[in-house]
């Protein structure tokens, strides 16, 4: 009887210790940060619809986390367009932006878009690397260690001419534009495809294709301009984005008409349209949640 009583006390003691260790681990567990792209109905601090199977564990130098554990990175949304021969990945970036990558034969593309419409586009084809950074003041182009800024306060076309010369022998640029031409021909309006097509308006104009922004603005707005509507169609995130694309196209047309004969100001009309449309694309991501 004495041995049985001793074993009973030991079991209780072990249970108390286990509960104490569990509580200590729970107290040490860091709070999870909320997703920048979660549904608006979620409470602050929660990760909407988190599923461990949808998260990838990767080793990243300098990443913070508990000792002995690898950094956790959200899995990407992956899609592919066979006609353009490109594979897309879309995922949230660490600073609240959205990152879109594309891989094709001989070309790697990375685009990072912020909520205000600013973005950075990086093209790599072998040793040829082109970076285009766009904000409300205009674009900045970098290639081969040289950077050219085309800001709103520019008073002449010298910088635009220098940008065209800088991009004239780029191998990455025509590959990127060929992908976008195939996406438009396929009428691909997927999220990742639209991100690439929007950028084509910028790189096209920088390369001397003055009609690129107008063609792409009209392509993005054509669904909104169509008089055909599905009966009782609900207003969803994608419909809202297309309506905004249509409004941006209307504004762009008015801006072009008001600046006829002034190419530098018409370029500014295009830059304004690009930033507007990029922010509408980002708003679609935030609205839909996009399963991040």
ZAVEX-487684 format. One line per 2 residues: their letters; for each residue x, y, z of C-alpha. Coordinates in nm, 3 decimals. Layout:
<recs>
A	X:Y:Z | ...
</recs>
This chain:
<recs>
XX	0.000:0.000:0.000 | 0.286:0.232:0.078
XX	0.441:0.176:-0.265 | 0.109:0.235:-0.437
XX	0.064:0.562:-0.246 | 0.413:0.672:-0.338
XX	0.352:0.600:-0.707 | 0.026:0.801:-0.692
XX	0.202:1.103:-0.541 | 0.478:1.079:-0.805
XX	0.223:1.076:-1.088 | 0.052:1.385:-0.948
XX	0.387:1.561:-0.912 | 0.479:1.482:-1.271
XX	0.143:1.617:-1.390 | 0.198:1.944:-1.200
XX	0.545:1.981:-1.354 | 0.412:1.915:-1.706
XX	0.140:2.179:-1.661 | 0.397:2.430:-1.536
XX	0.630:2.371:-1.831 | 0.339:2.406:-2.075
XX	0.236:2.737:-1.920 | 0.594:2.866:-1.935
XX	0.621:2.775:-2.302 | 0.290:2.945:-2.375
XX	0.409:3.262:-2.202 | 0.730:3.258:-2.404
XX	0.549:3.206:-2.735 | 0.578:3.531:-2.942
XX	0.255:3.686:-3.065 | 0.185:3.628:-3.431
XX	0.168:3.935:-3.647 | -0.143:3.999:-3.852
XX	-0.132:3.947:-4.227 | -0.118:4.264:-4.431
XX	-0.361:4.115:-4.678 | -0.619:3.946:-4.454
XX	-0.993:3.985:-4.490 | -1.129:4.302:-4.334
XX	-1.365:4.108:-4.108 | -1.076:3.948:-3.912
XX	-0.977:4.077:-3.570 | -0.648:4.259:-3.527
XX	-0.365:4.023:-3.447 | -0.517:3.717:-3.613
XX	-0.391:3.550:-3.927 | -0.704:3.476:-4.135
XX	-0.751:3.116:-4.242 | -0.398:3.016:-4.147
XX	-0.322:2.661:-4.253 | 0.018:2.510:-4.166
XX	0.008:2.319:-4.494 | 0.002:2.650:-4.686
XX	0.324:2.782:-4.527 | 0.679:2.709:-4.636
XX	0.977:2.684:-4.403 | 1.296:2.827:-4.548
XX	1.636:2.923:-4.413 | 1.702:3.293:-4.458
XX	2.028:3.456:-4.339 | 1.966:3.707:-4.064
XX	1.606:3.602:-4.011 | 1.477:3.634:-3.655
XX	1.294:3.363:-3.471 | 1.316:3.128:-3.177
XX	1.643:2.944:-3.130 | 1.663:2.620:-3.325
XX	1.381:2.711:-3.565 | 1.390:2.825:-3.928
XX	1.220:3.141:-4.052 | 0.867:3.093:-4.186
XX	0.770:3.249:-4.520 | 0.420:3.259:-4.661
XX	0.365:3.029:-4.957 | 0.323:3.196:-5.295
XX	0.024:3.187:-5.527 | 0.161:3.012:-5.837
XX	0.015:3.033:-6.190 | 0.136:2.980:-6.544
XX	0.060:3.110:-6.893 | 0.164:2.858:-7.157
XX	0.133:3.095:-7.451 | 0.371:3.344:-7.292
XX	0.580:3.058:-7.146 | 0.602:3.225:-6.805
XX	0.544:3.100:-6.450 | 0.423:3.354:-6.194
XX	0.447:3.368:-5.817 | 0.264:3.627:-5.604
XX	0.332:3.670:-5.232 | 0.332:3.946:-4.968
XX	0.665:4.116:-4.901 | 0.799:4.180:-4.552
XX	0.727:4.557:-4.564 | 0.358:4.523:-4.653
XX	0.413:4.540:-5.029 | 0.319:4.269:-5.282
XX	0.591:4.080:-5.467 | 0.530:3.931:-5.812
XX	0.797:3.717:-5.978 | 0.802:3.563:-6.324
XX	1.037:3.312:-6.482 | 1.067:3.238:-6.851
XX	1.337:3.112:-7.083 | 1.637:3.340:-7.036
XX	1.451:3.596:-6.822 | 1.378:3.650:-6.452
XX	1.139:3.926:-6.344 | 1.067:4.062:-5.997
XX	0.818:4.338:-5.926 | 0.742:4.487:-5.583
XX	0.428:4.703:-5.558 | 0.334:4.930:-5.267
XX	-0.012:5.046:-5.162 | 0.037:5.400:-5.298
XX	0.119:5.268:-5.647 | 0.497:5.298:-5.622
XX	0.681:4.995:-5.757 | 1.023:4.855:-5.842
XX	1.066:4.631:-6.148 | 1.380:4.420:-6.186
XX	1.462:4.239:-6.513 | 1.751:3.993:-6.544
XX	1.865:3.816:-6.860 | 2.210:3.671:-6.812
XX	2.446:3.955:-6.725 | 2.198:4.220:-6.840
XX	2.008:4.366:-6.544 | 1.756:4.652:-6.567
XX	1.580:4.817:-6.272 | 1.289:5.057:-6.309
XX	1.165:5.235:-5.996 | 0.840:5.430:-6.025
XX	0.683:5.679:-5.785 | 0.458:5.982:-5.798
XX	0.742:6.198:-5.927 | 0.829:5.976:-6.223
XX	1.049:5.679:-6.312 | 1.413:5.605:-6.243
XX	1.608:5.359:-6.463 | 1.927:5.175:-6.367
XX	2.142:4.957:-6.591 | 2.512:4.875:-6.602
XX	2.593:5.091:-6.301 | 2.423:5.400:-6.449
XX	2.099:5.557:-6.321 | 1.875:5.811:-6.499
XX	1.588:5.993:-6.324 | 1.293:6.128:-6.519
XX	1.121:6.352:-6.267 | 0.819:6.577:-6.307
XX	1.025:6.894:-6.278 | 1.231:6.804:-6.587
XX	1.208:7.080:-6.847 | 1.342:6.906:-7.157
XX	1.367:6.574:-7.337 | 1.738:6.514:-7.275
XX	1.678:6.267:-6.991 | 1.419:6.076:-7.191
XX	1.664:6.048:-7.481 | 1.936:5.929:-7.243
XX	1.697:5.665:-7.103 | 1.625:5.532:-7.452
XX	1.997:5.508:-7.527 | 2.056:5.329:-7.197
XX	1.793:5.066:-7.280 | 1.865:5.041:-7.653
XX	2.083:4.729:-7.641 | 1.922:4.561:-7.340
XX	1.855:4.191:-7.386 | 1.612:4.172:-7.093
XX	1.377:4.446:-7.213 | 1.259:4.293:-7.545
XX	1.209:3.955:-7.376 | 0.989:4.118:-7.112
XX	0.788:4.305:-7.374 | 0.741:3.988:-7.580
XX	0.593:3.813:-7.274 | 0.349:4.098:-7.221
XX	0.246:4.097:-7.587 | 0.163:3.726:-7.554
XX	-0.033:3.788:-7.232 | -0.241:4.058:-7.401
XX	-0.299:3.839:-7.704 | -0.420:3.562:-7.471
XX	-0.643:3.815:-7.292 | -0.492:3.697:-6.964
XX	-0.645:3.909:-6.686 | -0.508:3.712:-6.394
XX	-0.362:3.908:-6.105 | 0.002:3.835:-6.186
XX	-0.047:3.895:-6.558 | -0.200:4.239:-6.496
XX	0.101:4.331:-6.282 | 0.335:4.256:-6.574
XX	0.116:4.425:-6.837 | 0.099:4.745:-6.630
XX	0.480:4.757:-6.618 | 0.499:4.715:-6.995
XX	0.338:5.058:-7.031 | 0.631:5.211:-6.842
XX	0.918:5.023:-7.005 | 0.757:5.068:-7.346
XX	0.744:5.444:-7.310 | 1.098:5.454:-7.173
XX	1.217:5.254:-7.474 | 1.050:5.498:-7.717
XX	0.712:5.329:-7.773 | 0.501:5.640:-7.705
XX	0.174:5.456:-7.770 | 0.233:5.182:-7.512
XX	0.058:5.349:-7.215 | -0.249:5.437:-7.423
XX	-0.283:5.084:-7.566 | -0.245:4.918:-7.229
XX	-0.476:5.164:-7.053 | -0.743:5.084:-7.310
XX	-0.681:4.708:-7.273 | -0.725:4.727:-6.896
XX	-1.042:4.936:-6.930 | -1.214:4.739:-7.207
XX	-1.410:4.512:-6.972 | -1.535:4.814:-6.779
XX	-1.623:4.994:-7.103 | -1.821:4.696:-7.231
XX	-2.197:4.741:-7.222 | -2.248:4.369:-7.158
XX	-2.308:4.278:-6.795 | -2.406:3.951:-6.632
XX	-2.757:3.960:-6.487 | -2.762:4.025:-6.111
XX	-2.382:4.030:-6.102 | -2.253:4.105:-5.754
XX	-2.002:4.385:-5.707 | -1.683:4.207:-5.609
XX	-1.317:4.306:-5.570 | -1.228:4.233:-5.934
XX	-1.528:4.425:-6.070 | -1.428:4.723:-5.856
XX	-1.073:4.712:-5.993 | -1.196:4.700:-6.353
XX	-1.428:4.994:-6.289 | -1.135:5.192:-6.153
XX	-0.924:5.097:-6.454 | -1.200:5.240:-6.674
XX	-1.206:5.564:-6.473 | -0.826:5.589:-6.492
XX	-0.846:5.543:-6.872 | -1.101:5.826:-6.894
XX	-0.877:6.055:-6.687 | -0.577:5.962:-6.900
XX	-0.761:6.047:-7.222 | -0.864:6.385:-7.083
XX	-0.506:6.455:-6.974 | -0.370:6.366:-7.320
XX	-0.620:6.594:-7.495 | -0.537:6.885:-7.265
XX	-0.162:6.852:-7.337 | -0.163:6.802:-7.714
XX	0.164:6.918:-7.866 | 0.358:6.888:-7.539
XX	0.519:6.544:-7.533 | 0.684:6.592:-7.196
XX	0.349:6.669:-7.031 | 0.186:6.376:-7.207
XX	0.455:6.156:-7.054 | 0.351:6.293:-6.717
XX	-0.009:6.196:-6.796 | 0.117:5.842:-6.850
XX	0.317:5.839:-6.525 | 0.013:5.955:-6.331
XX	-0.204:5.687:-6.492 | 0.054:5.417:-6.410
XX	0.068:5.507:-6.040 | -0.312:5.524:-6.021
XX	-0.354:5.185:-6.185 | -0.083:5.022:-5.975
XX	-0.258:5.139:-5.658 | -0.589:4.999:-5.790
XX	-0.417:4.664:-5.853 | -0.280:4.667:-5.498
XX	-0.626:4.753:-5.360 | -0.764:4.446:-5.537
XX	-0.507:4.229:-5.356 | -0.600:4.383:-5.020
XX	-0.974:4.357:-5.092 | -0.967:3.993:-5.197
XX	-0.734:3.872:-4.923 | -0.568:3.654:-5.191
XX	-0.522:3.364:-4.945 | -0.202:3.503:-4.797
</recs>
